[in-house]
Amino acid sequence: MEKLHKSAKVVQEKLNQLGYKNEVKQLPESTRTAKEAADAIGCDVSQIAKSIIFKLKKSDQPLLVIASGINRINEKQVETHLDEKLGKADADFVSKHTGYIIGGVPPLGHTQPIKTFIDKDLLNFKDIWAAAGHPKAVFNLSPDELVEMTGGELINIK
């Protein structure tokens, strides 16, 4: 295992601060996409909790949707839980609002609180994997821990 990148250390420290025992792992291969992460970890793509940041069109605020790696996010379905439309978030927007780069956005430890929706399909697994602040860093957790640590709302994203 490689030494943790600076941004992955921040995620590990946040987990520790919150009282979680989850361990951030930095892998030699990229985990930027759900498929790459699953291949590097040796798990099913559906066990990857991918973090996607959207830009809310009216309020210009971020929305984090954490989806099973196998699912495509249906934006219209997500919008039924909001009073506004979803827009695309560019790399600068993601970095500014989370403190992390695309491909490494963790479910927690952002520079500001972010409204979060969690894909109900992630509840089908005993354990899942999430990004940990860097495109090669991940950590293992349970779906219940994901809900608890993010304060996220469970929704159907498909």
Wavefront OBJ file of the C-alpha trace (Angstrom):
o trace
v 0.000 0.000 0.000
v 1.237 3.456 -0.891
v 1.679 6.339 1.532
v -1.504 8.425 1.754
v -1.770 11.515 -0.424
v -2.320 14.786 1.506
v -6.045 14.969 0.580
v -6.588 11.298 1.510
v -5.012 12.018 4.924
v -7.611 14.766 5.422
v -10.393 12.209 4.853
v -8.747 9.750 7.270
v -8.476 12.495 9.900
v -12.146 13.430 9.403
v -13.213 9.792 9.822
v -11.127 9.555 13.008
v -12.536 12.869 14.325
v -16.060 11.552 13.866
v -15.185 8.362 15.753
v -15.135 5.963 12.795
v -12.576 3.165 12.531
v -12.699 3.011 8.700
v -9.247 2.998 7.133
v -8.363 4.959 4.000
v -6.348 2.899 1.548
v -4.301 4.320 -1.284
v -4.024 1.939 -4.211
v -1.420 1.833 -6.975
v -4.157 1.903 -9.637
v -6.615 4.710 -10.336
v -10.047 4.562 -8.740
v -11.310 7.617 -10.645
v -14.219 5.705 -12.233
v -16.456 3.100 -10.589
v -15.103 0.407 -12.938
v -11.475 1.332 -12.186
v -12.221 1.336 -8.462
v -13.930 -2.069 -8.571
v -11.049 -3.549 -10.576
v -8.432 -2.106 -8.187
v -10.311 -3.242 -5.060
v -11.569 -6.567 -6.383
v -15.245 -5.957 -5.716
v -18.371 -5.648 -7.843
v -18.929 -2.291 -9.598
v -22.294 -1.991 -7.837
v -20.454 -1.878 -4.454
v -18.740 1.376 -5.411
v -20.427 4.417 -3.843
v -19.644 7.017 -6.505
v -19.931 10.665 -5.490
v -21.357 12.981 -8.144
v -21.624 16.719 -7.518
v -24.348 18.681 -9.308
v -24.800 22.437 -9.395
v -28.332 23.506 -8.485
v -29.399 25.950 -11.192
v -31.454 28.395 -9.132
v -29.433 28.591 -5.910
v -25.988 27.895 -7.413
v -25.397 25.454 -4.521
v -23.867 21.970 -4.740
v -25.814 18.726 -4.423
v -24.015 15.459 -3.754
v -25.576 12.294 -5.121
v -23.924 9.075 -3.954
v -24.885 6.300 -6.337
v -24.149 2.622 -6.761
v -21.346 2.369 -9.322
v -23.529 0.425 -11.709
v -26.412 2.929 -11.728
v -26.841 5.899 -14.001
v -28.353 8.874 -12.155
v -31.745 9.859 -13.547
v -31.635 13.635 -13.081
v -35.422 13.997 -13.473
v -35.933 11.444 -10.676
v -33.529 13.332 -8.404
v -35.253 16.636 -9.200
v -38.537 15.263 -7.791
v -36.875 15.632 -4.355
v -35.863 19.260 -4.982
v -37.449 22.626 -5.713
v -34.998 23.289 -8.531
v -33.256 21.818 -11.537
v -29.891 20.108 -11.632
v -27.042 21.546 -13.642
v -23.576 20.292 -14.448
v -20.773 21.095 -12.033
v -17.399 21.816 -13.599
v -14.067 20.921 -11.984
v -13.627 24.380 -10.410
v -17.116 24.280 -8.862
v -16.501 20.775 -7.448
v -13.123 21.737 -6.012
v -14.411 25.018 -4.535
v -17.391 23.417 -2.768
v -15.861 20.112 -1.675
v -12.133 20.775 -1.390
v -11.444 17.754 -3.612
v -10.942 17.037 -7.308
v -13.366 15.099 -9.499
v -12.604 11.397 -9.201
v -11.672 11.674 -5.543
v -14.671 13.395 -3.913
v -15.424 11.586 -0.645
v -18.895 11.398 0.914
v -17.793 13.557 3.878
v -15.258 16.165 4.968
v -16.155 18.851 2.453
v -15.263 22.531 2.777
v -18.948 23.274 3.433
v -22.051 21.241 4.320
v -23.584 19.757 1.144
v -27.120 18.438 0.736
v -26.718 14.734 0.008
v -28.885 12.077 -1.602
v -27.924 8.395 -1.367
v -28.940 5.717 -3.849
v -31.242 3.191 -2.104
v -29.587 0.407 -4.120
v -26.465 0.749 -1.947
v -28.494 -0.761 0.917
v -28.362 -4.111 -0.917
v -24.753 -4.636 0.199
v -23.052 -5.498 3.467
v -20.079 -3.354 2.566
v -19.343 -0.680 -0.018
v -16.365 1.447 -1.080
v -16.204 5.230 -1.368
v -13.640 7.695 -2.686
v -11.308 9.091 -0.042
v -10.117 12.462 -1.316
v -7.817 11.351 -4.148
v -8.317 9.380 -7.409
v -6.326 6.452 -5.939
v -7.732 6.513 -2.396
v -10.787 4.634 -1.099
v -12.300 3.431 2.138
v -14.633 0.598 3.030
v -17.852 1.217 4.950
v -21.358 -0.111 5.430
v -24.390 1.538 3.829
v -25.631 2.432 7.332
v -22.329 4.180 8.075
v -22.649 6.095 4.798
v -26.094 7.381 5.754
v -24.932 8.207 9.285
v -21.721 10.028 8.348
v -23.290 12.093 5.549
v -26.744 12.768 6.995
v -27.875 11.910 3.475
v -31.414 11.163 2.377
v -32.062 7.757 0.797
v -33.796 8.053 -2.586
v -34.350 6.065 -5.758
v -31.933 7.600 -8.266
v -32.881 5.474 -11.289
l 1 2 3 4 5 6 7 8 9 10 11 12 13 14 15 16 17 18 19 20 21 22 23 24 25 26 27 28 29 30 31 32 33 34 35 36 37 38 39 40 41 42 43 44 45 46 47 48 49 50 51 52 53 54 55 56 57 58 59 60 61 62 63 64 65 66 67 68 69 70 71 72 73 74 75 76 77 78 79 80 81 82 83 84 85 86 87 88 89 90 91 92 93 94 95 96 97 98 99 100 101 102 103 104 105 106 107 108 109 110 111 112 113 114 115 116 117 118 119 120 121 122 123 124 125 126 127 128 129 130 131 132 133 134 135 136 137 138 139 140 141 142 143 144 145 146 147 148 149 150 151 152 153 154 155 156 157 158
